[in-house]
Amino acid sequence: MKITLLAALAVAHVSFGSPFTDDFANTNNLNVFGNASIATSSNILTLSRTDSVGDAGLDWLIDGTTRFSLDFGDAQSVLEITPNAAITDGQWSAFILFFDGGGVFQAERTLFGFSDSTSFTSANIADFAISEGFPTAATYQLRVRLQGETASGFEFSEFAAVPEPSHYALFGGFLMGAIVIWRRRLHA
């Protein structure tokens, strides 16, 4: 019974997503687009406009290429953004790009409109996908856009994609159930 319990725990543990946190030690997870530039220093990301006309921003992906999972078993469905400071008149916004299980683009949706807020921001992207009409979305990526004049921008101290807390509750429930069954068998 001990071996069965350990095997069940190992399988359950492996099936949950791993948190991915970017503290901006480098720019490996970032792809700049349009009239934008990026720099990192002391774990602070600086995203700036190089021209006030046209689109400007960055895409955030694991190693710059791998999207974040929304699949139940390995979901990284909670997105956390920690803005640090505005540069000049800079404002930022967050968009989510949804993709199906085959990697086909489904849609881009505004998660947060333009703001100069430096408040910690968190959103459940799995719930957002459903509310936006994309229940089959399997992966996503974050797109941050800038608004403002040339040389304006925003600083960020962290982006993170983490498993939804209910995944841990499900795992805890599974573990408690296994312990109860094991104890009952011991006392039978």
Backbone torsions as a table, in degrees:
resi	resn	phi	psi	omega
1	MET	NA	-36.4	-179.9
2	LYS	-62.1	-41.6	-179.8
3	ILE	-64.8	-41.9	179.1
4	THR	-61.4	-44.5	179.7
5	LEU	-62.6	-44.3	178.8
6	LEU	-64.5	-40.8	178.7
7	ALA	-64.5	-41.9	178.8
8	ALA	-63.5	-40.7	178.4
9	LEU	-65.6	-40.5	179.3
10	ALA	-63.6	-44.3	178.9
11	VAL	-63.9	-45.3	-179.6
12	ALA	-63.0	-40.3	-178.0
13	HIS	-67.3	-42.8	-177.7
14	VAL	-64.3	-30.1	-173.8
15	SER	-77.5	-7.0	-179.2
16	PHE	-94.4	145.8	-177.1
17	GLY	-65.9	153.2	177.6
18	SER	-96.6	137.1	175.9
19	PRO	-66.4	145.8	176.7
20	PHE	-126.0	116.2	-178.6
21	THR	-119.2	132.3	178.0
22	ASP	-113.3	111.2	178.9
23	ASP	-98.2	12.2	174.2
24	PHE	61.3	39.9	171.5
25	ALA	-66.4	-24.6	175.8
26	ASN	-151.7	-174.9	-178.4
27	THR	-109.2	19.9	-175.1
28	ASN	-61.0	-25.6	-176.6
29	ASN	-97.1	8.4	-172.5
30	LEU	-119.7	138.2	173.4
31	ASN	-123.9	118.2	-179.0
32	VAL	-85.0	145.7	174.8
33	PHE	-137.7	160.2	176.8
34	GLY	63.6	-145.2	-176.5
35	ASN	-91.1	62.6	-178.4
36	ALA	-134.8	156.5	172.3
37	SER	-138.9	154.8	178.9
38	ILE	-129.9	154.4	173.6
39	ALA	-152.7	150.7	174.4
40	THR	-125.1	142.4	177.0
41	SER	-155.3	129.0	179.9
42	SER	51.5	43.1	178.3
43	ASN	61.3	30.2	173.0
44	ILE	-119.3	127.4	176.0
45	LEU	-90.4	128.2	174.1
46	THR	-110.7	118.3	177.9
47	LEU	-110.9	119.3	-174.4
48	SER	-128.1	152.7	173.6
49	ARG	-84.4	137.9	175.2
50	THR	-97.8	-10.7	178.0
51	ASP	-157.2	144.9	-178.3
52	SER	-79.6	-10.8	-178.9
53	VAL	-102.5	139.0	175.7
54	GLY	92.7	171.9	-178.3
55	ASP	-72.5	147.5	179.3
56	ALA	-153.5	131.0	177.9
57	GLY	172.8	-159.3	179.6
58	LEU	-146.6	156.2	171.7
59	ASP	-109.8	138.2	179.3
60	TRP	-112.4	120.1	178.7
61	LEU	-142.0	158.9	176.4
62	ILE	-65.8	123.8	-176.6
63	ASP	54.9	22.5	177.9
64	GLY	76.7	0.3	-176.4
65	THR	-134.6	-26.0	-172.4
66	THR	-100.4	126.2	180.0
67	ARG	-77.6	167.0	179.7
68	PHE	-89.5	142.8	-173.3
69	SER	-84.3	142.1	170.6
70	LEU	-113.4	-0.9	178.6
71	ASP	-64.5	138.7	-172.7
72	PHE	-53.6	-44.9	-174.1
73	GLY	-68.0	-27.8	-177.4
74	ASP	-134.9	31.4	-174.2
75	ALA	-63.5	139.3	170.3
76	GLN	-119.2	57.6	-164.3
77	SER	-85.3	-10.7	177.9
78	VAL	-100.5	118.6	179.8
79	LEU	-98.9	131.2	178.5
80	GLU	-123.3	131.2	180.0
81	ILE	-125.8	129.5	178.7
82	THR	-117.1	93.2	176.2
83	PRO	-74.4	148.5	-173.5
84	ASN	-110.7	-51.0	-176.9
85	ALA	-165.2	148.1	173.9
86	ALA	-79.9	148.2	173.9
87	ILE	-110.8	121.0	-174.7
88	THR	54.2	-121.3	-178.7
89	ASP	-102.3	24.2	-173.9
90	GLY	-64.0	143.7	172.6
91	GLN	-132.9	151.1	-179.5
92	TRP	-125.4	158.0	173.7
93	SER	-143.2	158.4	-179.2
94	ALA	-119.5	133.4	176.6
95	PHE	-124.2	150.6	176.6
96	ILE	-117.1	130.9	173.9
97	LEU	-102.6	123.8	-178.2
98	PHE	-101.2	143.5	178.3
99	PHE	-134.7	147.7	178.0
100	ASP	-83.3	-176.7	-176.8
101	GLY	-61.9	-22.8	178.2
102	GLY	-91.5	4.0	179.8
103	GLY	84.0	9.6	-179.3
104	VAL	-81.6	130.3	179.6
105	PHE	-60.2	133.2	177.4
106	GLN	-106.3	-48.2	-177.0
107	ALA	-172.3	162.0	170.1
108	GLU	-119.5	128.3	-177.0
109	ARG	-130.6	145.8	177.6
110	THR	-74.7	120.2	175.6
111	LEU	-88.3	-47.3	177.2
112	PHE	-136.3	132.0	177.8
113	GLY	-73.4	174.3	-177.4
114	PHE	-60.0	136.1	-176.4
115	SER	-157.3	157.4	172.0
116	ASP	-106.2	18.7	-178.0
117	SER	-67.0	141.6	173.9
118	THR	-111.0	18.0	179.3
119	SER	-78.7	140.7	173.4
120	PHE	-54.2	136.4	-176.8
121	THR	-126.9	135.7	179.7
122	SER	-140.0	142.1	178.4
123	ALA	-149.1	143.9	174.9
124	ASN	-87.4	107.8	-174.3
125	ILE	-73.5	-29.9	176.1
126	ALA	-62.1	-45.6	177.4
127	ASP	-65.4	-39.2	178.9
128	PHE	-62.3	-41.7	178.6
129	ALA	-59.4	-45.0	-179.9
130	ILE	-65.2	-45.0	-178.8
131	SER	-65.1	-25.9	179.0
132	GLU	-90.6	1.0	176.6
133	GLY	89.5	24.1	179.9
134	PHE	-125.9	62.6	-177.8
135	PRO	-67.7	-15.5	179.8
136	THR	-93.5	3.4	178.2
137	ALA	-60.4	130.5	-178.5
138	ALA	-107.9	-26.8	179.7
139	THR	-141.1	164.9	177.5
140	TYR	-150.1	164.2	170.2
141	GLN	-137.8	154.8	178.7
142	LEU	-93.5	135.6	172.2
143	ARG	-122.5	123.9	176.9
144	VAL	-108.6	127.7	178.2
145	ARG	-113.6	152.7	177.7
146	LEU	-111.5	149.8	173.5
147	GLN	-132.3	137.2	179.1
148	GLY	146.2	-175.2	-178.8
149	GLU	-80.4	169.3	175.5
150	THR	-54.1	136.6	-179.9
151	ALA	77.0	-1.9	173.3
152	SER	-82.3	166.7	-179.8
153	GLY	173.7	-153.7	-178.6
154	PHE	-152.3	151.8	174.2
155	GLU	-109.4	145.7	177.9
156	PHE	-131.8	147.0	178.1
157	SER	-107.4	-15.2	178.9
158	GLU	-169.8	142.8	164.8
159	PHE	-120.8	144.3	177.0
160	ALA	-146.4	144.3	172.4
161	ALA	-123.7	114.0	-172.0
162	VAL	-127.4	157.3	176.3
163	PRO	-63.6	146.8	176.3
164	GLU	-63.6	139.9	-179.3
165	PRO	-55.5	-28.1	-179.6
166	SER	-64.8	-24.7	175.4
167	HIS	-61.8	-41.5	179.2
168	TYR	-69.1	-36.1	177.3
169	ALA	-64.6	-41.4	178.0
170	LEU	-62.1	-44.5	178.5
171	PHE	-62.1	-43.6	178.7
172	GLY	-61.8	-40.9	177.3
173	GLY	-64.0	-41.6	177.8
174	PHE	-61.8	-45.0	-179.7
175	LEU	-62.4	-45.8	180.0
176	MET	-63.0	-41.2	178.0
177	GLY	-61.7	-42.0	179.7
178	ALA	-64.6	-39.4	179.0
179	ILE	-65.8	-42.9	179.1
180	VAL	-60.9	-46.4	179.4
181	ILE	-61.9	-43.7	-179.1
182	TRP	-62.6	-44.3	-179.9
183	ARG	-65.5	-38.6	179.3
184	ARG	-64.6	-38.4	179.1
185	ARG	-68.3	-34.2	178.0
186	LEU	-65.4	-37.2	-176.3
187	HIS	-91.9	0.0	-178.9
188	ALA	-84.3	NA	NA
